[in-house]
Each structure stands twice: as C-alpha cells, then as structure tokens.
Amino acid sequence: MTTEETPRYVRLRVDLVLEIEDPEALTGAALERIAADELLPDRERAHAQSAVREDEAEALAYLVDPFDLVAEVPGVELAQASWSSEEIEYDPDDEDWDLDEEDEGDEEDGDDGPRP
C-alpha cells in the first residue's frame, strides 16, 4: 500500500466556552430537535426531554453535532466523534482561561499547525 493509499487519521480537538443568553430558547430548540427525531424510541425521548429541561448543558449537547463541523470539509470523512457539555465556572480575565498559553504547549508537542 502506498502512502497515498494509507488512511491518515487526525484528531481535531475543539474546546468552546459558550454563554447561554436565553435558556428558554436553547431548551425549546433542543426539545424541538428531540420531538422531530423519528428514530428515537418513546422511552429514550422522555428521558432526553427530562434531561434537557433540567440542564442547559444537556440541551446544548442535543443541538451540537460534531459531524456538522466537518460535513462540508472536502477530502475528509468523520471516522469517530464524541462530545460532552457541562456547566462551568468561567472568568475571561483568569489566566487559567488564556488559550494562547495552551497553544504554546501544543507547539512543543510538535503541533505547529495554523491557528485561527
């Protein structure tokens, strides 16, 4: 098998911090998505609806799909994806949230690709 025929896999890590400005809109959109899912069994649908009503992070997890991030990228096929969502304490002025500092560590590990 030549190099061109050998599959190459790349792990793309994305870390987002989102501010929920309208919890009702978020929850409503997630509930609509759940209701529209024709393949979801009723028992799982009831569990999903309950989870979404109790936790905005769950609602967000129902609305964000990693496949959507790469669906239009030419030359790639999503091989595996996982994601989670959780409520966090966030302070944009705290040094712990400085993403540039984290990027410097990645460069030391050999990841010197382009940064957005």
Protein Blocks (a to p, Z undefined) as FASTA:
>chain_A
ZZklpccddddddddddddfblmlmmmmmmmmmmmmmklcfklmmmmmmmmmmomklmmm
mmpcfklmmmmpghiacfbdcdddddddddfkbmklmmklmmmmmmmnopacdcZZ
